[in-house]
């Protein structure tokens, strides 16, 4: 074999090896980066979607509470005066802002009683058959309707409705508030938030009706009305929440994220095209190919020069062998042959190690970028292995628990968050290790402050179906929980007088009766109202009437004991639960004190107003049910107190009467 051929072959092999090694190392590194980035992008997209869903839930709940509160404050006197009711609703609508298209009150037949905005001539309206009307009547609770097209305005709307109760506690009317979906702030996150340049958010109901979409032709139509199949959207309709990579109906691979609104069950979704998300990586692959090719050509030329020089000893050896064969030299000349191959082999090993070091640097830079992203998110991000021990955690762990990400590795949940926190998430974590994505809420004390965390657990499922670990993501939901608790508390207090309302009274009375049974104590229920209150309203106006009600509640609260519970049922009707009584005489002493306290003139903005009260008292032993029974009939006790109130009025008012069987 000619030496020239061997040199060319070695140079060619060197060029090919450099090209292949450079390309393989670069592409494998980019593949690892892509997998990591896909998970980060998906988690980021789902986190963004969770924030938007939380915002929309808060808006929905706030509007529903507004309508509930307004319905609860529509007194019979106000509803009896149509003009006053319309003015009241108009004032409330102006205070609420531009979100609401209209406020109206309908009767049990679905006919309009009062509307803030007039109905166009020739258009008929009846609420029967609409879910917001039928469900409000049937459930006696507030309702958020499905998206629908208004028969009056032809706009896409959602309706908030709440029942209005009469004095007997029956649904007399329904308060209806309509909100223009596209013209209000409800859909602001969908219009503002957008992943990438061509990505977008869309909203649909739990049964697939599109509420908001960049393609306006798809709004208020079923998501399947467009030809094609989207595997991610089908899974979302079946209950899936999280992110998934799927092909859209136009065949474009995209990263989809889905999150349900807790207030309505609607599905908020985001689409981020994969080719756009990984455009920088595609450019890096192209650059890697041409870079490797250029490096290979340069390496081939350099290899040819080096091989020519390095194989010079082989050429000498060949000449020596030829000389031996031609008898021009003796065999002794082979002793002096040069041996440079070992040095070349050492340099080859050195070059290989240099290439591997370059690959490690690229991989380290990729991990650093991913760590930077995770450490700057205001949530806990972690990975737990099959032994339920942390293998990764972001910097938020150090901010919240004082444990650095390096020290976190190998620790258990109980070692980081405590035994109670581990107990709260145990069942949910096991579901995730069983291969199912799961979420749960937990309460935990962090640096002396009680916080509410919402966790999402996503299993790391391997190709063989084995769950290698679980990705964990936890959000701080403390502020949201505090707002919910405040709203629940406000719903149990009478907004005018500041004392307990009918709802709280209904919760307290059964427990008071149980305590009386357990302790063998006497309990009394005082039922009272303001004598001739209607005359006060007629003479001075409802504003003065409200001032009298406030002062009446203040005197009532001051006139009872700390263990007693005063409450306003409706209008001028009040009750007081008198607990831990020693005798009937003690109850009579308290109610007599209340009667006397109400005789003093009531100071109002229009001067002093004279009023009095009548009280009916029913004792827990006077309604025919002995204390040995497990529970008293609160309805029977309330009826007895009401009967005694009528007896007190029959005796001339401004006094009290005790129910006698």
Buried (B, 14 or more C-beta within 10 A) or exposed (E): EEBEEEBBEBBBEBBEBBBEBBBEBBBEBBEBBBEBBBBBBBBBBBBBBBBBBBBBBBBBBEBBBBBBBBBBBBBEBBBEEEEBBBBBBBEBBEEBEEBBBBBBBBBBEBEBBBBBBEEEEEEEBEBEEBBBBBBBBEEEEBBBBBBBEBEBBEBBBBBBBBBBBEEEEEBBBBBBBBBBBBBBBBBEBBEEBBBBEBBBBBBBBBEBBBBBBBEEEBBBBEBBEBEEEBEBBBBBBEEBBBBBBBBBEEEEEBBBBBBBBEBBEBBBBBBBBBEBBBEEEEEBBEEBBEBBBEBBEEBBEBBBEBBBEBBEBBEBBEEBBEEBEEEEBEEEBEEEEEEEEEEEEEEEEEBEEEEEEBBEEBBEEBEEBBBEBBBEBEBBBBBBBEEBBBBBBBBBBBBBBEBEBEBBBEBEBBBBBBEEBBEBBBEBBBBBBEEEBBBBBBEBEBEEEEBBBBBBBBBBEEEEEEBBBBBBBBBBBBEBBEEBEEBEEEBBBBEBBEBBBBBBBBEBBEEBBEEBBEEEBBBBBBBBBBBBBEEBBEEBEBEBBBBBBBBBBBBBBEBBEEEBBBBBBBBBBBBBBBBBBEEBEBBBEBBEEBBEBBEEEBEBEEEEBEBBBBBBBBBBBBBEBEBEEEEBBBEEBBBBBBBBBEBBBEEEBBBBBBBEE
